[in-house]
Amino acid sequence: MANTVIQLKFSNITPTPTTLNVAEPAYSYTSNTLFIGSPAGTGSIAIGGKFYLDQQQDIYNTANAAFTAANTGASSIGAFNQANAAFIAANSAGAYANSAFLAANIADNKAVTSGSYANGAFAAANAAQTTATSAGVYANGAFATANNEAGVNLTQNNSITAAFAAANAAIATDLTQNNSITAAFTAANAAQVTATSAGVYANGAFVAANTAQNSATAAFIRANNSISANAGGTITGSLVVTGNLTVQGNTTFVDTEILSVEDSLIKLANNNTSDTLDIGFYGQYNSTGTKYAGLARNAASDNFFLFKGLTADPAGNTLATGSVTAANAATLIANVSAYSITIGGQNIQTYTDNAYNTANAAFAKANTEDAINTTQNNSITAAFSAANTAQVTATSAGVYANGAFVAANTAQVTATSAGVYANGAFAAANTAQVTATSAGIYANGAFAAANAATATDTTQNNSIAAAFTAANSAGVYANGAFAAANTDFTGVTITAANYGTASAVASFRVEANGRISSANNTAIAIDTSAITSGTLGVARGGTGAGSFTTNGVLLGQGTSALTTASSSTEGHVLTINASGVPTFAHLQGGTF
C-alpha cells in the first residue's frame, strides 16, 4: 500500500505536553519522545520516540559488541577451544564411563571368579587343616611310642624323623596355603572395592550422559523451533503476544476455523485516498463452479452492492467490470427502514407522496362538495335523459326519413313510368298517320296525363323535402342535446378563480364523457430530471455553476457561484490556512 503523510501535534520547545485529548498523539523534538493522551484526557503518556529508539540502539550496539567480542579474536578462539575441549572431555568422560562400566563388569566377573577360587582355597585349607591335625596325631602317637620303647631302634628313629619331617612339611604346606587363601581373599576384596568404585563412576557418567543427551535434545528442539530475524520461520506451538503486533507485508493469511475479534467496528481500505477501491467483504462458495458473494461499496457508483454469482475473484479489491448488474444482485431478507427507496431509477417516495396528497385532496374534496356533486349528478342525469330522448327522437326521425326516401323512390318510378307512356304516346302521335283527329285526341290525353304525373312528382318532392327538413331538424336537436350533455356547465358549481399560480398548477377533473366537473390546483413538484437547460442560481438553492473540477471539494462563496478545492497529491487532506480558507495540504496537528 502507498504511504500517506499524516503530521501530528508537535513541539520544538516543550519536552512534555501538559494535556492531550483522549488518544491524541503528539511528538516533542526537545525530548525526542512520542506521547498519547491519557484515557481521561487530562494528561499525556510517553509511548516511544527517538529517545527510546536511541536507547534500544545503544543496547543493540552493546549486545552486538559483546557478541562480536565473544566471537572474534583470541578470546573467541580460546572460548571456542574451551568449548571444543569441554565437548571432547565430555565425550572422553563418556568413553571413560563406558570403559569403566566394561571394566566394572570385567572386575565383577573376576571378583566372582576370585570368590570361587577363594572358596575353593578355603575348602582346601580346611581339608589341609584336617590332614595336618591327623598327621600331628600320628606324629604325637609315634613320638610317644618312640619315647616309651625300652630299646631304641635306629630304624624306628629314622621312621620317626621321617614322619616328623613329613609333619613339618605338611604344616609348612598348610601355612603356604593359608597365605595364598588370605592373599586371594584380600585380592577379592580389593577387586570388589574397585568394582564398586567403577560402578559409582559408571553410574555418574551414565547420569551425566543422560543429562547431556536431554540438554542436547532440548537444544535441538529449540534450534529447530526458532525464528530467524532475517529468514523467518515457523512456530509449531501456540503464540501469545501481549503487546501490539504489526504486519508490514502485502498479504496476511489467517488459516483458522474460528476468528474472534474484540473490535466492534472493522476499518477497511485504510489508504484508499483516491477512492478507486471497492470496500466490503465477500466469500467463496460452489454452485456449478466456484462463485463469490458479498457486500461491497462500488467506488464507481458510490452505492453498496449485495452481490452473488460472481465468477471473477475480486481479490484485487475491485469488482470486475460489468459485475454490478441486476443479474448478480443478491436478495436481502430483512425489515427495511430507509430515507429513500429507488426502483428502476425512480424514487418511489415522490410517487408515494403525490398519491398520498392526491388521495387526501380527493377525500377532502369529496367530503366538502357533496351538494355540488348532488347538483352535478342531477344535471348529468337530466342531460342523460335528454340525450336518450333526443336519441329516440332522432331514431324516429330516421325512420320517417327512410319512409320518405322509399316514397320518393316510388314516386320516381311512377314518374319514370309516366314518362315512358308519354314517350309512347308521342311516338304514336308521330307515327299514327291514319287520322289527325285520333292522333290529336291521343296526344292531348297523353299531355294531360303527363301534366298530372308532373303534379304528382311535385307533391312527392315537397313531401321528401319536408321529411328531409324534419330529419335535419331532429338531427340538429339530437346534436344539440348531445353537445349540451357533454359540454353544458349548467348545475355545476365551480368557484371562479385563477387556479394556476407561480407555485401551483391548475387541476381539472374531466369525466368519461369529456365534461369538466371540478377545478382546483396542485403545488408544483417538478423532478430534477425534467430540468434540461440553464443553471440554478445560489439564491434558489443551486450551485450557480455548470461544471466543477474533477475530484474537487465544493466551497461556498456567499451569493456567488460555488468553487472547488482540489489536489492530486497523495496524503493531502482538507485543512484551514491562516486566512481561514480551506485548502488541501498534509495534515499538521499543531504545536503545544
C-alpha positions in Angstrom: 0.0 0.0 0.0 1.2 3.5 -0.7 2.3 5.7 2.2 0.1 8.6 3.4 1.6 11.6 5.2 -0.1 12.5 8.4 1.5 15.1 10.7 0.9 15.0 14.4 0.9 17.8 17.0 4.5 18.7 17.8 6.8 21.0 19.8 10.4 22.2 19.5 10.3 23.8 22.9 8.2 21.8 25.4 9.6 18.4 26.4 6.3 17.0 27.6 2.7 18.2 26.6 0.7 19.2 29.7 -2.6 17.8 28.4 -3.8 15.9 25.3 -7.2 14.8 24.2 -8.1 11.1 24.7 -5.7 9.0 22.4 -4.4 12.2 20.8 -0.8 11.7 19.6 2.0 14.3 19.9 5.7 14.4 19.5 8.3 16.6 21.3 11.6 17.3 19.4 13.0 18.6 22.6 12.8 15.2 24.5 12.5 13.1 21.3 9.5 11.4 22.8 6.2 10.3 21.3 3.2 10.9 23.6 -0.5 9.9 23.6 -3.4 11.4 25.5 -4.4 9.8 28.8 -7.8 7.9 29.0 -9.3 10.8 31.0 -7.9 13.4 28.5 -6.1 15.2 31.4 -2.5 14.3 30.7 -0.1 12.6 28.4 1.6 9.2 28.4 5.1 8.6 26.8 4.8 5.6 24.4 8.0 5.9 22.3 10.1 8.1 20.1 13.7 8.7 19.1 14.9 8.7 22.7 13.7 5.1 23.2 15.0 4.1 19.7 18.4 5.5 20.5 18.3 3.7 23.8 17.4 0.4 22.1 20.2 1.1 19.5 22.7 1.6 22.3 21.5 -1.7 23.9 21.7 -3.4 20.5 25.2 -1.9 19.8 26.4 -3.1 23.2 25.0 -6.5 22.8 26.5 -6.7 19.3 29.8 -5.6 20.5 29.7 -8.1 23.3 28.7 -10.8 20.8 31.4 -9.7 18.3 34.0 -9.7 21.1 32.9 -13.1 22.2 33.1 -14.4 18.6 36.3 -12.7 17.4 40.0 -12.6 18.5 42.0 -14.8 20.8 39.3 -14.8 23.4 36.8 -16.1 20.9 39.2 -18.8 19.7 40.0 -19.7 23.4 36.3 -19.9 24.2 35.8 -22.0 21.1 38.7 -24.2 22.0 37.5 -24.5 25.6 34.0 -25.3 24.3 35.5 -27.9 22.0 37.8 -29.2 24.8 34.8 -29.4 27.1 32.9 -31.2 24.4 35.8 -33.6 23.8 36.2 -34.0 27.6 32.5 -34.8 27.8 32.9 -37.3 25.0 36.0 -38.7 26.7 34.2 -38.8 30.0 31.5 -40.8 28.3 34.2 -43.1 26.8 35.8 -43.4 30.2 32.5 -44.1 31.7 31.8 -46.8 29.1 35.3 -48.2 29.7 34.8 -48.0 33.5 31.4 -49.8 33.0 33.1 -52.5 31.0 36.0 -52.7 33.5 33.5 -52.9 36.3 31.7 -55.8 34.6 35.1 -57.5 34.0 36.1 -56.8 37.6 32.8 -58.1 38.8 33.3 -61.3 36.7 36.9 -61.6 38.1 35.6 -60.9 41.6 33.1 -63.7 41.1 35.9 -66.0 39.8 38.1 -64.9 42.7 35.4 -65.7 45.1 35.1 -69.1 43.6 38.9 -69.6 43.9 38.8 -68.3 47.4 36.0 -70.6 48.4 38.0 -73.5 46.8 41.1 -72.4 48.7 39.2 -72.1 51.9 37.8 -75.6 51.4 41.3 -76.9 50.6 42.7 -75.1 53.6 40.1 -76.8 55.8 41.0 -80.2 54.2 44.7 -79.5 54.8 44.0 -78.5 58.4 42.2 -81.8 58.9 45.2 -83.7 57.3 47.7 -81.7 59.4 45.7 -82.4 62.5 45.6 -86.1 61.6 49.3 -86.1 60.8 50.0 -84.4 64.1 48.0 -87.0 65.9 50.0 -89.7 64.2 53.2 -87.9 64.8 52.4 -87.5 68.5 51.5 -91.1 68.8 54.7 -92.2 67.1 56.7 -89.8 69.3 55.1 -91.2 72.4 55.7 -94.8 71.2 59.3 -94.0 70.4 59.9 -92.5 73.8 58.2 -95.3 75.6 60.2 -98.1 73.9 63.0 -99.6 76.1 65.3 -100.3 73.2 65.9 -97.6 70.7 65.7 -99.0 67.3 67.5 -96.8 64.7 65.1 -97.9 62.0 62.3 -96.7 64.1 64.1 -93.4 64.9 64.6 -92.9 61.2 61.0 -93.5 60.6 60.1 -91.2 63.4 62.4 -88.5 61.9 60.9 -89.0 58.5 57.5 -88.8 60.0 58.4 -85.6 61.9 59.8 -84.1 58.7 56.7 -85.0 56.8 54.6 -83.5 59.6 56.6 -80.3 59.5 56.4 -80.3 55.7 52.6 -80.7 56.0 52.5 -77.8 58.4 54.6 -75.6 56.1 52.3 -76.5 53.2 49.3 -75.5 55.3 50.9 -72.2 56.1 51.6 -71.5 52.4 48.0 -72.4 51.6 46.7 -70.1 54.3 48.8 -67.3 53.0 47.5 -68.0 49.5 43.9 -68.0 50.8 44.5 -64.7 52.6 46.0 -63.1 49.6 43.2 -64.3 47.4 40.7 -63.0 49.9 42.4 -59.7 50.0 42.6 -59.5 46.2 38.9 -60.4 46.0 38.0 -57.6 48.5 40.2 -55.2 46.5 38.5 -56.2 43.3 35.2 -55.8 44.9 36.1 -52.2 46.1 37.4 -51.4 42.6 34.3 -52.8 41.0 32.1 -50.8 43.4 34.1 -47.6 42.7 34.0 -48.3 39.0 30.2 -48.8 39.2 29.8 -45.5 41.0 31.8 -43.8 38.3 29.9 -45.6 35.7 26.6 -44.6 37.2 27.7 -41.0 37.5 28.9 -41.0 33.9 25.6 -42.6 32.8 23.6 -39.9 34.6 25.8 -37.2 33.1 25.5 -38.7 29.7 21.7 -38.8 30.0 21.6 -35.2 31.2 23.8 -34.2 28.3 21.6 -36.1 26.0 18.4 -34.4 27.4 20.1 -31.0 27.1 21.2 -31.7 23.6 17.7 -32.9 22.6 16.2 -29.8 24.2 18.7 -27.6 22.4 18.0 -29.4 19.1 14.2 -28.9 19.5 14.7 -25.3 20.5 17.0 -24.7 17.5 14.6 -26.3 15.1 11.7 -24.2 16.5 13.5 -20.9 16.4 12.5 -17.9 14.2 15.3 -16.2 12.3 15.2 -12.4 12.4 16.2 -12.3 8.7 14.9 -15.5 7.1 11.7 -16.0 9.2 10.5 -19.4 10.3 7.6 -21.4 11.7 6.1 -21.6 15.2 4.7 -25.0 15.8 3.0 -24.2 19.1 0.7 -21.6 20.5 1.9 -18.0 20.5 0.7 -15.2 22.8 1.6 -11.6 22.0 0.9 -9.2 24.9 1.9 -6.1 23.0 1.0 -4.7 19.6 1.6 -6.9 16.5 2.5 -5.0 13.3 2.5 -7.0 10.0 4.1 -5.0 7.2 3.8 -7.5 4.3 1.3 -7.2 1.4 -0.7 -10.3 2.2 -1.8 -11.8 5.5 -3.1 -15.4 5.6 -5.3 -16.5 8.6 -5.8 -20.2 8.2 -8.2 -20.7 11.2 -11.7 -22.2 11.7 -12.7 -19.5 14.3 -11.7 -15.8 14.1 -12.6 -13.9 17.3 -12.1 -10.1 17.1 -12.8 -7.8 20.0 -13.2 -4.6 17.9 -16.9 -3.8 17.1 -16.0 -1.7 14.1 -13.6 -3.0 11.5 -11.8 -0.4 9.4 -11.2 -1.4 5.7 -9.4 0.4 2.8 -7.1 2.4 5.2 -5.2 4.1 2.4 -8.0 4.4 -0.2 -7.4 8.1 -0.6 -8.2 8.3 -4.3 -11.4 6.3 -3.9 -10.5 3.7 -6.5 -11.1 0.5 -4.4 -14.4 -1.3 -3.7 -14.9 -1.6 0.0 -16.7 -4.6 1.7 -16.4 -8.3 2.3 -17.0 -11.4 0.3 -16.8 -15.2 0.5 -16.3 -18.2 -1.8 -18.9 -20.9 -2.5 -19.6 -23.6 -5.1 -22.6 -23.6 -7.3 -21.9 -25.3 -10.6 -18.4 -24.0 -10.2 -16.6 -21.5 -7.9 -18.7 -18.4 -7.2 -18.3 -15.3 -5.0 -20.9 -13.5 -2.9 -20.7 -10.5 -0.6 -21.4 -6.9 0.2 -19.3 -4.0 -1.2 -19.4 -0.3 -1.8 -18.7 0.2 -5.5 -16.3 3.1 -5.9 -17.7 4.0 -9.4 -21.3 4.5 -8.3 -20.8 5.2 -4.6 -23.5 2.6 -3.9 -23.4 -0.6 -1.7 -24.0 -3.7 -3.8 -25.2 -7.0 -2.4 -23.9 -9.5 -4.9 -23.8 -13.2 -5.7 -22.8 -15.5 -8.5 -19.6 -13.6 -9.5 -17.2 -15.8 -11.4 -14.2 -13.5 -11.1 -12.5 -13.4 -7.7 -12.4 -9.7 -6.6 -9.0 -10.3 -4.9 -7.7 -7.1 -6.4 -10.1 -5.1 -4.2 -12.3 -4.2 -7.2 -15.3 -5.9 -8.6 -14.8 -6.9 -12.3 -16.2 -4.5 -14.9 -19.8 -5.3 -15.6 -20.3 -7.2 -12.3 -22.7 -4.6 -10.8 -25.8 -5.8 -12.7 -29.3 -6.9 -11.8 -28.4 -10.5 -12.7 -25.7 -10.5 -10.0 -27.9 -8.7 -7.3 -28.5 -10.9 -4.3 -31.7 -11.0 -2.3 -31.8 -9.4 1.2 -34.5 -10.8 3.6 -34.9 -8.2 6.3 -37.1 -5.4 7.8 -36.1 -2.2 5.9 -36.2 1.3 7.2 -34.8 3.8 4.7 -34.7 7.5 3.9 -35.4 6.9 0.3 -36.1 3.9 -2.0 -35.4 3.9 -5.7 -36.8 1.2 -8.0 -35.9 1.1 -11.7 -34.2 4.5 -11.4 -37.3 6.2 -9.9 -37.6 7.4 -6.3 -40.9 5.9 -5.2 -41.1 8.4 -2.3 -42.1 11.1 -4.8 -44.9 8.9 -6.2 -46.0 7.8 -2.8 -46.2 11.5 -1.6 -48.1 12.5 -4.7 -50.5 9.6 -4.4 -51.0 10.4 -0.7 -51.6 14.1 -1.2 -53.9 13.4 -4.2 -55.9 10.9 -2.1 -56.2 13.3 0.8 -57.2 16.1 -1.5 -59.8 13.9 -3.2 -61.1 12.8 0.2 -61.4 16.3 1.4 -63.0 17.4 -1.9 -65.5 14.6 -1.7 -66.3 15.5 1.9 -66.8 19.2 1.2 -68.6 19.1 -2.1 -71.4 16.7 -1.6 -74.0 19.3 -2.5 -72.1 20.2 -5.7 -71.8 16.6 -6.6 -75.5 16.1 -6.0 -76.4 19.0 -8.3 -73.9 17.8 -10.9 -75.3 14.3 -10.7 -78.8 15.6 -11.1 -77.7 17.7 -14.1 -75.8 14.8 -15.6 -78.9 12.5 -15.0 -81.2 15.1 -16.7 -78.7 15.6 -19.6 -78.5 11.8 -19.9 -82.3 11.6 -20.1 -82.5 14.4 -22.6 -79.8 12.7 -24.7 -81.8 9.5 -24.5 -85.0 11.3 -25.6 -83.1 13.0 -28.4 -81.8 9.7 -29.4 -85.3 8.3 -29.5 -86.5 11.3 -31.5 -83.5 11.0 -33.8 -84.3 7.4 -34.4 -87.9 8.1 -35.1 -86.9 10.9 -37.5 -84.6 8.5 -39.2 -87.5 6.1 -39.6 -89.6 8.8 -41.1 -86.7 9.9 -43.3 -86.3 6.3 -44.5 -90.1 6.2 -45.2 -89.9 9.4 -47.1 -87.0 8.1 -49.1 -88.9 5.0 -50.0 -91.9 7.1 -51.1 -89.7 9.3 -53.1 -88.2 6.3 -54.9 -91.7 5.0 -55.5 -92.8 8.4 -57.0 -89.7 8.4 -59.1 -90.7 5.0 -60.5 -94.2 6.3 -61.2 -92.8 9.4 -62.9 -90.5 7.3 -65.0 -93.4 5.1 -66.0 -95.4 8.1 -66.9 -92.6 9.4 -69.0 -92.5 6.0 -70.8 -96.2 6.3 -71.5 -95.8 9.9 -72.7 -93.0 8.9 -74.9 -95.0 6.1 -76.3 -98.0 8.4 -76.9 -95.8 10.9 -78.6 -94.4 8.2 -80.8 -97.9 7.0 -81.6 -98.9 10.6 -82.4 -95.9 11.0 -84.7 -96.4 7.6 -86.3 -100.2 7.5 -86.3 -100.9 8.6 -89.9 -104.4 7.3 -90.0 -106.3 10.2 -88.8 -105.1 13.5 -87.4 -108.1 13.7 -85.1 -107.4 10.5 -83.3 -103.8 11.4 -83.1 -104.7 14.8 -81.7 -107.1 13.2 -79.2 -104.5 10.8 -78.1 -101.8 13.5 -78.0 -104.0 15.7 -75.8 -104.7 12.8 -73.4 -101.1 12.0 -73.2 -100.3 15.6 -72.5 -102.9 15.8 -69.7 -101.6 12.5 -68.2 -98.1 13.9 -68.4 -99.2 17.1 -66.6 -100.9 15.0 -63.9 -97.7 13.0 -63.4 -95.7 16.2 -63.1 -98.1 17.5 -60.4 -97.8 14.2 -58.5 -94.0 14.5 -58.7 -94.1 18.0 -57.3 -96.2 16.8 -54.3 -93.9 13.9 -53.7 -90.8 16.2 -54.0 -92.4 18.6 -51.5 -93.0 15.6 -49.1 -89.4 14.4 -49.5 -88.1 17.9 -48.8 -90.4 18.2 -45.7 -89.2 14.8 -44.5 -85.6 15.8 -45.1 -86.1 19.1 -43.3 -87.7 17.3 -40.3 -84.9 14.8 -40.3 -82.4 17.6 -40.3 -84.2 19.3 -37.6 -84.3 16.1 -35.5 -80.6 15.7 -36.1 -79.9 19.3 -35.0 -81.9 18.7 -31.9 -80.1 15.4 -31.2 -76.7 17.0 -31.8 -77.6 19.9 -29.6 -78.8 17.6 -26.8 -75.6 15.6 -27.2 -73.5 18.7 -27.1 -75.4 20.0 -24.1 -75.0 16.7 -22.3 -71.2 16.8 -22.9 -70.3 20.5 -22.6 -73.1 22.1 -20.6 -71.9 23.5 -17.2 -75.4 24.1 -16.1 -75.9 22.9 -12.5 -72.2 22.5 -11.8 -70.9 24.9 -9.1 -67.2 25.8 -9.6 -65.7 28.8 -7.7 -64.5 31.4 -10.2 -60.7 31.8 -9.6 -57.3 31.7 -11.2 -56.3 28.1 -10.4 -52.8 28.3 -11.9 -50.3 30.3 -9.8 -46.5 30.7 -9.6 -46.3 27.8 -7.1 -49.3 25.7 -8.2 -50.6 24.0 -11.4 -54.3 24.2 -12.3 -56.0 20.8 -12.0 -59.4 20.0 -13.6 -61.5 16.8 -13.2 -62.7 15.6 -16.7 -65.4 12.9 -16.6 -65.5 10.0 -19.0 -67.8 11.8 -21.4 -65.4 14.8 -21.5 -67.3 17.0 -19.1 -65.3 19.1 -16.5 -66.9 18.6 -13.1 -64.4 20.3 -10.7 -61.4 22.6 -10.7 -58.6 23.1 -8.1 -54.8 23.5 -8.0 -51.8 21.3 -7.0 -48.5 22.5 -5.6 -45.7 22.4 -8.2 -43.3 19.4 -7.7 -41.0 19.2 -10.7 -38.5 16.3 -10.7 -34.9 17.5 -11.3 -34.6 15.2 -14.3 -37.2 17.5 -16.1 -34.7 20.4 -15.9 -32.6 20.1 -19.1 -31.2 23.6 -19.6 -30.0 26.6 -17.6 -28.1 26.8 -14.3 -29.8 27.1 -10.9 -28.6 30.1 -9.0 -27.3 30.1 -5.4 -30.2 32.2 -4.3 -32.6 29.4 -5.3 -30.5 26.7 -3.7 -28.4 25.9 -6.7 -24.6 25.9 -7.3 -24.5 28.8 -9.8 -22.0 26.8 -11.9 -22.4 24.4 -14.8 -19.3 22.2 -14.0 -16.6 21.6 -11.3 -13.0 20.4 -11.2 -12.8 16.6 -11.1 -12.4 15.2 -7.6 -12.8 18.7 -6.2 -14.5 19.7 -2.9 -17.2 22.3 -3.1 -16.6 25.6 -1.3 -19.3 28.2 -0.6 -18.8 31.8 -1.8 -21.7 33.6 -0.3 -24.2 34.5 -3.0 -21.7 33.8 -5.8 -21.3 30.5 -7.6 -19.7 27.6 -5.7 -16.0 26.9 -6.3 -13.8 23.8 -5.7 -10.6 23.0 -3.9 -8.7 20.0 -5.3 -5.3 18.3 -5.0 -3.7 15.3 -6.8 -1.0 14.8 -4.1 -1.4 11.6 -2.2 -2.0 12.0 1.6 -3.4 15.6 1.3 -6.4 16.4 3.5 -8.6 19.5 3.6 -7.3 22.0 6.1 -7.9 25.6 7.0 -5.0 28.1 6.3 -4.1 31.2 8.3 -6.6 33.2 6.4 -9.4 30.8 7.2 -9.6 29.4 3.6 -10.0 25.7 3.1 -7.1 24.2 1.2 -5.6 20.8 0.6 -2.3 20.0 2.5 -0.6 17.4 4.6 -2.3 17.2 8.0 -0.4 19.1 10.7 -1.5 18.6 14.2 -0.4 22.0 15.5 2.0 22.8 18.4 2.0 22.6 22.2 
